[in-house]
Amino acid sequence: MSLLRKWNRIWTLDGETRLLFAEAYLYLGWARILLFFPFSRIAFTLGAHMKETPTVASVEEARVARRISAAVQCVSRHTFWESKCFVRAISCQRMLRRRGISSTLYLGTGRDESGGLAAHAWLRSGALYVSGREEMHRFTVVGTFADSNHNS
């Protein structure tokens, strides 16, 4: 799809969705920049290490989490930088945090198709897997980060 067609398509969306897409784009860029730092320098910003948040959420929190998930998934396909699982998970986590919604970031390791070591990140809010759910079953959890930073 040409850039002009993408631009026109964005303007057909309602204002709230456009703002959500813009926020997702900014957080994806910010999370991508974080990859230039050693993990030990950013780990403390991800939440409480080896803790998890509750698997229950209100109907409204689940609705917001689904919208954020869809926005980050859509926007991540159109960034000019690579927006893989860890970048998407951090972006969703920050967007949820901004709204006072708890989440747990999971880091896992496993084997890829050629037998080499592979890593994956995914995010859960309540019972909903907000990002990375497609491949999480292939990985063993090696770390969790509970972000229960509520604004209320």
N, C-alpha and C positions, 0 to 999 in steps of 0.2 A: 504494500500500500504506500502510495507516495506521501511525502511529508505534508503537502497541501490537503490531501484527503484526510489524513490523521488529524490535522488541525481543525478542519471543518467538522469532523466527527466529535471532537472534544467539545466544540461550541454547541452541539445539539444536546449535550447533557445538561441536567439542572445544575444550578449554582452550587448546591451543597456537594454534589458528586464531583464537580470540577475542583472544588477546594480540597476534597478528600484525595483526589488524584495528585494535586500539587503537593499536598503534605506528604503523600507516599513517595513521590519523586525526591523531595528534599531529604527525607529520612533514609531512603535507599542510598543516596549520595553520601550522606553523613556516615552511614554504617559501612559503606565501602571504604571510606577514608580510615575508619578504625582498623581495618585489616593491615594497615601499614605499621601498626604498633604491636609490640609483643603481647600475647594473650594475657600475661601476668599483669600488664599495665591497665587492661580494660576489664578484667574479670570482675572486679569489685563493683562495677557499674551495672552488671547484669542481674544482680539480686543476691539473695542469701544462698551461699554455696551448699549443695547437697540437701536442699529443702525443696518442698513442693507446696503449691497453693491448693486450696480445696477444689474438688471436681464438680462443685455446684456453682451456678451463676444464675442471676436473675434473667428473666426473659429479655429485658432491655439490654443487659450486658451481652447476652448471646447475639442479639440482633446487631449491636454495634461491632462486635468481634467478627461476625460474618461479613459485614460491609468492609471492614478494614482488610480482612483476608482477601476479599475479591479485588479491592483496589490495589493492594500491594502485588498480588499475583498478576494483574493486568499490566500495571505500570512497569513491573520488573522485566517484562518482555520487550520494553521499548526504551530502556536506558542505553546510553552509548558505552557504559562500563558493564562489567560482568556482575550480575546480581543473583548469585547462587544462594543456597539454603541458609547459610549463616547470616548473610546480609538481609535476606527477606525476614528471617526470624527476629533479628534485632530491630528492624524497621517496624514490624508489627508490635513488638514488645513496647517500643517507645510510643507508638501511637495509642496503644491501650493504656499505658502509664499516664499519658497526658489526660486521659479521660477518667482516671482513677479506677481502672479495671485491672484486677490481678491476673498474672500469667506465670507460667513456668517454662523456661527455656531448657531444652534437653540437648545434650551433646552425645553423640554415639559413634562407635567405630564398628567396622565390619570389613568384609572382603568385597572387592569389585569383581566383575566378570572374569578378569584375568588372574584372580587370586591375590592381587595386591591389596594393601591396606587402604581403606576408604573411610572417610568421616562424613557425618551428616548432622544437621541441626534442625530442630523443629520446635514449635511453640504451641502450648496448650493454654486455653483460658476456659475455666470451668470444665465442662466435658468436651468442648469443641477444640479440635486441633486446627489452629489458625494458619499455620504454615508447615510445610514439610511432611504432611501426613502420607503422601503418596509412597514414600520410600522408607519410612521409619521402621517398618516391620523387619527390614533387612539388617538393622543395626542394634548393637548392645549398648545400653545407656552407660556412659562412663562419667557423666556429670549432669547435675541439674542446678538451676538457678531460679529460685522463687522470687518473683517481683510482686510483692503485695503492697506497693506504694499507693495507698488510696488518698485521693484529694479531699475527701469528706472528713 
